Amino acid sequence: MGKVIAIEHLTLDGVMQAPGNPEEDLRGGFRHGGWASRHQDPAMQEVMGRHMTSAWSLLAGRTTYEQFADYWPKQPPNPFSEALGRARKYVASTTLTEPLAWENSVLLGGDAADAVSRLKEELPENLVVFGSGVLVRSLLSRDLVDTLVLLVYPLVLGSGRRLFPDSGSDLPAFRLVESTATGTGVIVTVYRPAGR
């Protein structure tokens, strides 16, 4: 049975929008894109790598999928782009249609949380999620996230899309199982549901 592993880059005030580059996600007039780039540290890749076993598939929401599909296939050969190219990619979207352009991509039909629940039962490999805030929130509300890897950056942006809702949350409780501080001030934390 596969597990869902969500890997999220967050600021101290919980913003997850556009960590990679200034043009990544301009929704809502967001002007702080690329905020994570100056804090990169090899320790971050080491922790993330430990949670991405050799058998994994990518699980993504529409926005993250479209950004990844537009960026990674165009990069020079490197281990990450090659791993993403080979991986099966499951895409939760109500607006995309098949066939999806990026190789090994499968569109999930119907309710995303229901589809992911079925995948967890059917697949032996883990489902790794990067970003995909809307999808991750829906999976958290149904207790479908098995591991939450949060990379918390020493920044406060004051605006932007956040991973966790401001109120009315029925999210499960989590327990800390690992934490690492990088030389650039990023705290990498690994959580698992407290009830399991």
ChimeraX commands (.cxc) that place a marker at each C-alpha (Angstrom):
marker #1 position 0.00,0.00,0.00 radius 0.5
marker #1 position 1.36,3.39,-1.00 radius 0.5
marker #1 position 1.68,6.40,1.25 radius 0.5
marker #1 position 1.09,10.07,0.46 radius 0.5
marker #1 position 4.12,12.23,1.24 radius 0.5
marker #1 position 3.55,15.98,0.93 radius 0.5
marker #1 position 6.70,18.12,0.66 radius 0.5
marker #1 position 6.00,21.82,1.17 radius 0.5
marker #1 position 8.12,24.97,1.23 radius 0.5
marker #1 position 6.65,27.54,3.66 radius 0.5
marker #1 position 7.56,30.92,5.09 radius 0.5
marker #1 position 7.25,31.56,8.84 radius 0.5
marker #1 position 3.79,33.01,8.20 radius 0.5
marker #1 position 2.73,29.92,6.25 radius 0.5
marker #1 position 2.96,31.24,2.67 radius 0.5
marker #1 position 3.64,28.52,0.10 radius 0.5
marker #1 position 3.05,30.49,-3.10 radius 0.5
marker #1 position 5.81,30.68,-5.72 radius 0.5
marker #1 position 8.92,29.64,-3.79 radius 0.5
marker #1 position 10.89,28.85,-6.96 radius 0.5
marker #1 position 10.95,31.96,-9.16 radius 0.5
marker #1 position 9.35,35.40,-9.59 radius 0.5
marker #1 position 7.03,34.32,-12.43 radius 0.5
marker #1 position 5.99,30.98,-10.92 radius 0.5
marker #1 position 2.58,31.98,-9.55 radius 0.5
marker #1 position 1.29,35.53,-9.88 radius 0.5
marker #1 position -2.27,34.80,-8.70 radius 0.5
marker #1 position -3.71,37.51,-6.48 radius 0.5
marker #1 position -0.99,39.94,-7.58 radius 0.5
marker #1 position 1.68,38.01,-5.66 radius 0.5
marker #1 position 5.03,39.81,-6.04 radius 0.5
marker #1 position 7.36,37.81,-3.80 radius 0.5
marker #1 position 8.01,34.84,-6.11 radius 0.5
marker #1 position 11.37,33.14,-5.79 radius 0.5
marker #1 position 11.61,33.70,-2.04 radius 0.5
marker #1 position 13.16,30.27,-1.38 radius 0.5
marker #1 position 16.07,30.46,-3.83 radius 0.5
marker #1 position 18.64,32.18,-1.63 radius 0.5
marker #1 position 18.17,29.67,1.21 radius 0.5
marker #1 position 19.00,26.47,-0.66 radius 0.5
marker #1 position 21.15,24.00,1.25 radius 0.5
marker #1 position 22.26,20.41,0.47 radius 0.5
marker #1 position 20.73,19.27,3.79 radius 0.5
marker #1 position 17.27,20.04,2.35 radius 0.5
marker #1 position 17.74,17.69,-0.60 radius 0.5
marker #1 position 19.11,15.02,1.71 radius 0.5
marker #1 position 16.02,15.03,3.93 radius 0.5
marker #1 position 13.63,15.15,0.96 radius 0.5
marker #1 position 15.54,12.35,-0.76 radius 0.5
marker #1 position 15.10,10.08,2.25 radius 0.5
marker #1 position 11.33,10.39,1.88 radius 0.5
marker #1 position 11.32,9.75,-1.85 radius 0.5
marker #1 position 12.03,6.06,-2.09 radius 0.5
marker #1 position 13.16,4.48,-5.33 radius 0.5
marker #1 position 9.53,3.52,-6.01 radius 0.5
marker #1 position 7.40,6.67,-6.15 radius 0.5
marker #1 position 4.95,8.51,-8.34 radius 0.5
marker #1 position 4.24,12.23,-8.50 radius 0.5
marker #1 position 0.84,13.42,-7.33 radius 0.5
marker #1 position 0.01,16.99,-8.34 radius 0.5
marker #1 position -2.78,19.50,-8.60 radius 0.5
marker #1 position -3.38,21.24,-11.90 radius 0.5
marker #1 position -1.37,24.40,-11.24 radius 0.5
marker #1 position 1.72,22.59,-9.98 radius 0.5
marker #1 position 1.47,20.01,-12.76 radius 0.5
marker #1 position 1.29,22.68,-15.47 radius 0.5
marker #1 position 4.26,24.56,-13.98 radius 0.5
marker #1 position 6.33,21.37,-13.67 radius 0.5
marker #1 position 5.37,20.19,-17.18 radius 0.5
marker #1 position 6.37,23.55,-18.63 radius 0.5
marker #1 position 9.70,23.68,-16.78 radius 0.5
marker #1 position 11.29,20.29,-16.05 radius 0.5
marker #1 position 11.23,18.66,-19.52 radius 0.5
marker #1 position 13.12,21.71,-20.88 radius 0.5
marker #1 position 15.99,21.47,-18.36 radius 0.5
marker #1 position 19.41,20.05,-19.20 radius 0.5
marker #1 position 19.81,16.46,-18.06 radius 0.5
marker #1 position 20.08,16.25,-14.27 radius 0.5
marker #1 position 19.01,13.64,-11.70 radius 0.5
marker #1 position 15.83,15.47,-10.64 radius 0.5
marker #1 position 14.48,16.21,-14.11 radius 0.5
marker #1 position 15.26,12.65,-15.21 radius 0.5
marker #1 position 13.51,11.20,-12.13 radius 0.5
marker #1 position 10.45,13.37,-12.79 radius 0.5
marker #1 position 10.39,12.36,-16.45 radius 0.5
marker #1 position 10.44,8.64,-15.58 radius 0.5
marker #1 position 7.94,8.88,-12.72 radius 0.5
marker #1 position 4.25,8.24,-13.24 radius 0.5
marker #1 position 2.42,11.52,-12.71 radius 0.5
marker #1 position -1.11,11.50,-11.29 radius 0.5
marker #1 position -2.89,14.82,-11.85 radius 0.5
marker #1 position -5.93,16.03,-9.93 radius 0.5
marker #1 position -7.87,18.46,-12.09 radius 0.5
marker #1 position -11.43,19.20,-13.09 radius 0.5
marker #1 position -10.38,21.36,-16.06 radius 0.5
marker #1 position -7.60,19.43,-17.83 radius 0.5
marker #1 position -8.41,16.76,-20.40 radius 0.5
marker #1 position -6.48,13.78,-21.66 radius 0.5
marker #1 position -4.13,13.22,-23.26 radius 0.5
marker #1 position -1.81,15.16,-20.96 radius 0.5
marker #1 position 1.31,16.49,-22.66 radius 0.5
marker #1 position 4.02,15.33,-20.22 radius 0.5
marker #1 position 5.06,11.70,-20.59 radius 0.5
marker #1 position 3.69,9.17,-18.07 radius 0.5
marker #1 position 0.88,11.51,-16.94 radius 0.5
marker #1 position -2.52,10.24,-15.85 radius 0.5
marker #1 position -5.55,12.43,-15.18 radius 0.5
marker #1 position -7.49,11.52,-12.02 radius 0.5
marker #1 position -11.22,11.62,-12.60 radius 0.5
marker #1 position -13.89,12.68,-10.12 radius 0.5
marker #1 position -13.22,13.78,-6.55 radius 0.5
marker #1 position -9.45,14.05,-6.02 radius 0.5
marker #1 position -9.49,12.76,-2.43 radius 0.5
marker #1 position -11.57,9.73,-3.45 radius 0.5
marker #1 position -9.18,9.02,-6.34 radius 0.5
marker #1 position -6.13,9.32,-4.08 radius 0.5
marker #1 position -7.72,7.05,-1.48 radius 0.5
marker #1 position -8.15,4.39,-4.19 radius 0.5
marker #1 position -4.59,4.89,-5.45 radius 0.5
marker #1 position -3.18,4.40,-1.96 radius 0.5
marker #1 position -4.90,1.00,-1.84 radius 0.5
marker #1 position -3.91,-0.04,-5.36 radius 0.5
marker #1 position -0.31,1.17,-5.68 radius 0.5
marker #1 position 2.74,-0.27,-3.93 radius 0.5
marker #1 position 4.75,2.94,-4.40 radius 0.5
marker #1 position 4.49,6.23,-2.53 radius 0.5
marker #1 position 2.73,9.26,-3.96 radius 0.5
marker #1 position 4.91,12.35,-3.53 radius 0.5
marker #1 position 3.31,15.80,-3.67 radius 0.5
marker #1 position 5.19,19.07,-4.15 radius 0.5
marker #1 position 3.21,22.28,-3.68 radius 0.5
marker #1 position -0.35,21.63,-4.89 radius 0.5
marker #1 position -1.87,23.48,-1.93 radius 0.5
marker #1 position -5.54,22.98,-2.87 radius 0.5
marker #1 position -4.98,19.26,-3.36 radius 0.5
marker #1 position -2.97,18.86,-0.15 radius 0.5
marker #1 position -5.62,20.70,1.90 radius 0.5
marker #1 position -8.30,18.35,0.56 radius 0.5
marker #1 position -6.13,15.31,1.37 radius 0.5
marker #1 position -5.35,16.61,4.88 radius 0.5
marker #1 position -9.05,17.12,5.61 radius 0.5
marker #1 position -9.67,13.44,4.73 radius 0.5
marker #1 position -6.61,12.22,6.72 radius 0.5
marker #1 position -4.93,10.91,3.56 radius 0.5
marker #1 position -1.48,12.45,4.11 radius 0.5
marker #1 position 0.89,9.94,5.72 radius 0.5
marker #1 position 3.98,12.14,5.95 radius 0.5
marker #1 position 4.20,15.92,5.90 radius 0.5
marker #1 position 7.66,17.33,5.16 radius 0.5
marker #1 position 7.69,21.06,5.84 radius 0.5
marker #1 position 10.66,23.21,4.89 radius 0.5
marker #1 position 10.15,26.41,6.89 radius 0.5
marker #1 position 12.14,29.43,5.68 radius 0.5
marker #1 position 13.19,32.34,7.92 radius 0.5
marker #1 position 10.99,34.83,6.06 radius 0.5
marker #1 position 7.70,36.63,6.68 radius 0.5
marker #1 position 5.97,37.78,3.50 radius 0.5
marker #1 position 2.66,38.99,4.89 radius 0.5
marker #1 position 0.65,37.90,1.85 radius 0.5
marker #1 position 0.25,34.98,-0.49 radius 0.5
marker #1 position -1.44,31.62,-0.66 radius 0.5
marker #1 position -1.02,29.55,2.48 radius 0.5
marker #1 position -1.01,25.82,3.05 radius 0.5
marker #1 position -3.29,25.84,6.07 radius 0.5
marker #1 position -6.67,27.59,6.19 radius 0.5
marker #1 position -7.11,30.61,8.47 radius 0.5
marker #1 position -10.04,29.11,10.37 radius 0.5
marker #1 position -12.59,26.33,10.48 radius 0.5
marker #1 position -9.95,23.68,10.16 radius 0.5
marker #1 position -10.70,20.03,10.91 radius 0.5
marker #1 position -7.17,18.89,10.16 radius 0.5
marker #1 position -5.77,15.86,11.95 radius 0.5
marker #1 position -3.15,16.26,14.66 radius 0.5
marker #1 position 0.43,15.48,13.70 radius 0.5
marker #1 position 3.48,14.39,15.66 radius 0.5
marker #1 position 7.02,15.52,14.93 radius 0.5
marker #1 position 9.30,12.61,13.95 radius 0.5
marker #1 position 12.34,14.51,12.65 radius 0.5
marker #1 position 13.75,18.02,12.44 radius 0.5
marker #1 position 16.89,19.44,10.91 radius 0.5
marker #1 position 18.23,23.00,10.80 radius 0.5
marker #1 position 20.17,23.95,7.69 radius 0.5
marker #1 position 23.07,26.37,7.51 radius 0.5
marker #1 position 20.82,28.87,5.71 radius 0.5
marker #1 position 18.26,28.94,8.52 radius 0.5
marker #1 position 15.63,26.66,6.98 radius 0.5
marker #1 position 14.06,24.23,9.43 radius 0.5
marker #1 position 13.13,20.92,7.80 radius 0.5
marker #1 position 10.46,19.12,9.81 radius 0.5
marker #1 position 8.85,15.75,9.23 radius 0.5
marker #1 position 5.42,15.01,10.69 radius 0.5
marker #1 position 3.18,11.97,10.74 radius 0.5
marker #1 position -0.47,11.75,11.82 radius 0.5
marker #1 position -0.64,11.47,15.62 radius 0.5
marker #1 position -3.31,8.78,15.57 radius 0.5
marker #1 position -1.30,6.27,13.56 radius 0.5
marker link #1:1,2 radius 0.2
marker link #1:2,3 radius 0.2
marker link #1:3,4 radius 0.2
marker link #1:4,5 radius 0.2
marker link #1:5,6 radius 0.2
marker link #1:6,7 radius 0.2
marker link #1:7,8 radius 0.2
marker link #1:8,9 radius 0.2
marker link #1:9,10 radius 0.2
marker link #1:10,11 radius 0.2
marker link #1:11,12 radius 0.2
marker link #1:12,13 radius 0.2
marker link #1:13,14 radius 0.2
marker link #1:14,15 radius 0.2
marker link #1:15,16 radius 0.2
marker link #1:16,17 radius 0.2
marker link #1:17,18 radius 0.2
marker link #1:18,19 radius 0.2
marker link #1:19,20 radius 0.2
marker link #1:20,21 radius 0.2
marker link #1:21,22 radius 0.2
marker link #1:22,23 radius 0.2
marker link #1:23,24 radius 0.2
marker link #1:24,25 radius 0.2
marker link #1:25,26 radius 0.2
marker link #1:26,27 radius 0.2
marker link #1:27,28 radius 0.2
marker link #1:28,29 radius 0.2
marker link #1:29,30 radius 0.2
marker link #1:30,31 radius 0.2
marker link #1:31,32 radius 0.2
marker link #1:32,33 radius 0.2
marker link #1:33,34 radius 0.2
marker link #1:34,35 radius 0.2
marker link #1:35,36 radius 0.2
marker link #1:36,37 radius 0.2
marker link #1:37,38 radius 0.2
marker link #1:38,39 radius 0.2
marker link #1:39,40 radius 0.2
marker link #1:40,41 radius 0.2
marker link #1:41,42 radius 0.2
marker link #1:42,43 radius 0.2
marker link #1:43,44 radius 0.2
marker link #1:44,45 radius 0.2
marker link #1:45,46 radius 0.2
marker link #1:46,47 radius 0.2
marker link #1:47,48 radius 0.2
marker link #1:48,49 radius 0.2
marker link #1:49,50 radius 0.2
marker link #1:50,51 radius 0.2
marker link #1:51,52 radius 0.2
marker link #1:52,53 radius 0.2
marker link #1:53,54 radius 0.2
marker link #1:54,55 radius 0.2
marker link #1:55,56 radius 0.2
marker link #1:56,57 radius 0.2
marker link #1:57,58 radius 0.2
marker link #1:58,59 radius 0.2
marker link #1:59,60 radius 0.2
marker link #1:60,61 radius 0.2
marker link #1:61,62 radius 0.2
marker link #1:62,63 radius 0.2
marker link #1:63,64 radius 0.2
marker link #1:64,65 radius 0.2
marker link #1:65,66 radius 0.2
marker link #1:66,67 radius 0.2
marker link #1:67,68 radius 0.2
marker link #1:68,69 radius 0.2
marker link #1:69,70 radius 0.2
marker link #1:70,71 radius 0.2
marker link #1:71,72 radius 0.2
marker link #1:72,73 radius 0.2
marker link #1:73,74 radius 0.2
marker link #1:74,75 radius 0.2
marker link #1:75,76 radius 0.2
marker link #1:76,77 radius 0.2
marker link #1:77,78 radius 0.2
marker link #1:78,79 radius 0.2
marker link #1:79,80 radius 0.2
marker link #1:80,81 radius 0.2
marker link #1:81,82 radius 0.2
marker link #1:82,83 radius 0.2
marker link #1:83,84 radius 0.2
marker link #1:84,85 radius 0.2
marker link #1:85,86 radius 0.2
marker link #1:86,87 radius 0.2
marker link #1:87,88 radius 0.2
marker link #1:88,89 radius 0.2
marker link #1:89,90 radius 0.2
marker link #1:90,91 radius 0.2
marker link #1:91,92 radius 0.2
marker link #1:92,93 radius 0.2
marker link #1:93,94 radius 0.2
marker link #1:94,95 radius 0.2
marker link #1:95,96 radius 0.2
marker link #1:96,97 radius 0.2
marker link #1:97,98 radius 0.2
marker link #1:98,99 radius 0.2
marker link #1:99,100 radius 0.2
marker link #1:100,101 radius 0.2
marker link #1:101,102 radius 0.2
marker link #1:102,103 radius 0.2
marker link #1:103,104 radius 0.2
marker link #1:104,105 radius 0.2
marker link #1:105,106 radius 0.2
marker link #1:106,107 radius 0.2
marker link #1:107,108 radius 0.2
marker link #1:108,109 radius 0.2
marker link #1:109,110 radius 0.2
marker link #1:110,111 radius 0.2
marker link #1:111,112 radius 0.2
marker link #1:112,113 radius 0.2
marker link #1:113,114 radius 0.2
marker link #1:114,115 radius 0.2
marker link #1:115,116 radius 0.2
marker link #1:116,117 radius 0.2
marker link #1:117,118 radius 0.2
marker link #1:118,119 radius 0.2
marker link #1:119,120 radius 0.2
marker link #1:120,121 radius 0.2
marker link #1:121,122 radius 0.2
marker link #1:122,123 radius 0.2
marker link #1:123,124 radius 0.2
marker link #1:124,125 radius 0.2
marker link #1:125,126 radius 0.2
marker link #1:126,127 radius 0.2
marker link #1:127,128 radius 0.2
marker link #1:128,129 radius 0.2
marker link #1:129,130 radius 0.2
marker link #1:130,131 radius 0.2
marker link #1:131,132 radius 0.2
marker link #1:132,133 radius 0.2
marker link #1:133,134 radius 0.2
marker link #1:134,135 radius 0.2
marker link #1:135,136 radius 0.2
marker link #1:136,137 radius 0.2
marker link #1:137,138 radius 0.2
marker link #1:138,139 radius 0.2
marker link #1:139,140 radius 0.2
marker link #1:140,141 radius 0.2
marker link #1:141,142 radius 0.2
marker link #1:142,143 radius 0.2
marker link #1:143,144 radius 0.2
marker link #1:144,145 radius 0.2
marker link #1:145,146 radius 0.2
marker link #1:146,147 radius 0.2
marker link #1:147,148 radius 0.2
marker link #1:148,149 radius 0.2
marker link #1:149,150 radius 0.2
marker link #1:150,151 radius 0.2
marker link #1:151,152 radius 0.2
marker link #1:152,153 radius 0.2
marker link #1:153,154 radius 0.2
marker link #1:154,155 radius 0.2
marker link #1:155,156 radius 0.2
marker link #1:156,157 radius 0.2
marker link #1:157,158 radius 0.2
marker link #1:158,159 radius 0.2
marker link #1:159,160 radius 0.2
marker link #1:160,161 radius 0.2
marker link #1:161,162 radius 0.2
marker link #1:162,163 radius 0.2
marker link #1:163,164 radius 0.2
marker link #1:164,165 radius 0.2
marker link #1:165,166 radius 0.2
marker link #1:166,167 radius 0.2
marker link #1:167,168 radius 0.2
marker link #1:168,169 radius 0.2
marker link #1:169,170 radius 0.2
marker link #1:170,171 radius 0.2
marker link #1:171,172 radius 0.2
marker link #1:172,173 radius 0.2
marker link #1:173,174 radius 0.2
marker link #1:174,175 radius 0.2
marker link #1:175,176 radius 0.2
marker link #1:176,177 radius 0.2
marker link #1:177,178 radius 0.2
marker link #1:178,179 radius 0.2
marker link #1:179,180 radius 0.2
marker link #1:180,181 radius 0.2
marker link #1:181,182 radius 0.2
marker link #1:182,183 radius 0.2
marker link #1:183,184 radius 0.2
marker link #1:184,185 radius 0.2
marker link #1:185,186 radius 0.2
marker link #1:186,187 radius 0.2
marker link #1:187,188 radius 0.2
marker link #1:188,189 radius 0.2
marker link #1:189,190 radius 0.2
marker link #1:190,191 radius 0.2
marker link #1:191,192 radius 0.2
marker link #1:192,193 radius 0.2
marker link #1:193,194 radius 0.2
marker link #1:194,195 radius 0.2
marker link #1:195,196 radius 0.2
view
